[in-house]
Amino acid sequence: MSFLVVATKNPGKLREIREILGSEVRLLSLTDFPGVGDIVEDGRTFEANAIKKAHAVANHTGHASLADDSGLEVDALDGAPGVYSARFAGEEATDEQNNAKLLQLLEDTPDEQRTARFRCVIAVCAPDGSVQTAEGTAEGRILQCPRGTGGFGYDPLFLVSGLRRTFAELPPAEKNRLSHRGKALQSVFPLLSRFL
């Protein structure tokens, strides 16, 4: 069976990708290739970061790679944290610290102005450098306090549009169907046969 190297060390992200793609594609991660090292995400867009990571991993490993860059865009914060979502409260920030900073910045923002979206861009790169991308978004609103114990990142604060639950309150299969990452992966799935 062919395999795809996912450009992440984040176990939550790898688990979600594995659940969405299923058993048809064998996935390895950067923990299987410790020599890759850190890839600086200095792009100004999710797409630029995803492509940079996918290229670097495919080049280093000699195997097709999949990278995503995703984050939260809050309208009241002019789209922040955006590409800085994982390090919103600092380079080594935990999910709890990022969530605390977000809540502090939105402290005086009324509920109706706390609209937000998760955005994800997936890049798949072959060892020859050819690349394809796909994007997915999920609309919602930022709550005033976290709810739920599932997921990771900003999931406990993100109330999904049309539902009365956060991503952290959804069963994994439902979250994967509705999430930005799930939508992007569903779009990229038909393209994978070109890379494997």
N, C-alpha and C positions, 0 to 999 in steps of 0.2 A: 504494500500500500504506500502511495506517495505521502509525503508529509510537508507541512507548511510550518515555518518558524514564525511564531507570533512575537512581535517586538515589544515584549513587556516582561516585567518581573512581578507585576501586580496580580496576586492570586485571584482576587475578585473579578478582575477584567478577564483573565484567562478562563476562569470557570464559566462566565457568561458566554464567551465566544465558543467554548466547547459545547455548551448546552444548545446554542443556536445553530451551530453548524452540524451537530450530531456526529455520528460515528463514521460518516462517509469520508471525512478528512482527518488524518492523524495530525495532531498538533503538538509541536514542541515549543518551548519558550526560551527566553534568554537565560534562564537558570540551567538549561541544557547546553548552553554555549557561553560559559563564563568569560571567555576571552573577548567578547564583543565590547565590553566596557560601556560607559555611560555615553549616551547620544544627547548632545545639547539641543534642546527644543527652543531654538531662537527664531523660528519663523513667526511672521505676523498673522498667519492664518492657520486654522486647523489643517487645511489641505497641505500647506507648505511643511508643517511639522510631520504629518503622516507620511508624506512622500520621502522626506529626509530620513526618517527612521527606517522605512521599508527598504530604501536604497542601501543604507549602511548595513543592515542586517543581511540582505541578500548578497551584497558584495563580500562581507566577512565570512559568511557560512557556506556560500556557493549553492544555496537552496532558495527556493521561492519563499518569500516572506510576506507577512501581513502585519501592517501597523495601523493603529488608529490614533487619532488625536481627537479628544472630545472634551467638552466642558459645558459650563453653565453660563448662559447670557441673561443678565437681569436688566430689564428695560429701565428701571429707576436708577440704575448705576451705569447707564449708557453702554450696556453690553458687557460690563465687567461681571465676574472675573475673566470670562472668555478663555483665551489660550493660557492664562495664568491660573486656571481653576485649581490645579493640583498643588500649587505653591502660593496660593492667595495670601496666606498668613505668614509666608516665609519659605525659603528653600526646603527646609526639613519639616514643614508643618504637617500635623496629623489631620485626619478628617475632622476631628472635634475642634481643632483650632481654626480650620478654614470655615467651618459652620459658625463658630462663635464670631468670627470677624464679619461674616455675611450678615448675621442677625444684628450685630452692633451697627453696621452701616445702614441697615434698613429699619432701625429702631423707631423712627418717627414717620415711616412711610405707611400710609393707609393700605389696607388689604387690597383694594381695587387697583392700586398702583404697583403691586408686587408681582406683576406678570413676568414670566421668564420662560426660557426654553433650554433644553439640553440639545446640543448639536454634536454630531459625530461625523468625521470623515475617515473612511477606511481606504488605505492604499495597499494594493497587492503588487509586488515587484518580483520579476523573474531575475535569475542570475545575470542575464544579458542586459539588465537595466530597463527593460520595458515595464511600464507601470499602468495600472488602471485604478480609478478611484470611484467611490460611491459615497453618498451623503444621506444622513437621516436626522430628523429632528423630532422632538417631543415637546409639546406646549404644556405650560402649567403655571403655577403660582407658588411663591415662597411663603411658607407658613411662619408664624411667630415663634413656634417652638417645635422641636423634632417629634415625629411620630413614627413608630415602627422599629423593628430590629433587623430587618433584612437589608440586602444590598450593601452599598458602601458609598463613600463620598457624601454628596449632598442629598442622597436619596431620602433621608428622613425629613427633609425640609421641603421637598418638591411634591406639591399636590398636583396630581395629573389632571389635565383638563378633561371635563366630562365624568370624572370619578370623584368620590369623596375620600380617596385614599392616596397616600404617598407611594412612591416607588418602594420604600422600605416596608410598606404594609402589604404589598402584592406578593402572591406566590411567584417563584422564579419564572415559571413558564409564562404567566401573564405579563410580568414585567418585560421579559425578553420579546414578547410579541408587540408590546406597545412602545418600547424604549427607542431612543435615538440610535443606540448601537445595534439593536435588533433590526431596525428598519434598514440601516446601512448594510449590515451583513446579509440581509435577505436580498438586497439589490446586487451585492457583489458575488453572491453564491454562484449564479450562472456563469460568471466569468472565470471561476477558479480552474475549470478544466483546461484553460489556455496556459496555466502556470504550473500545473502538476503533471 
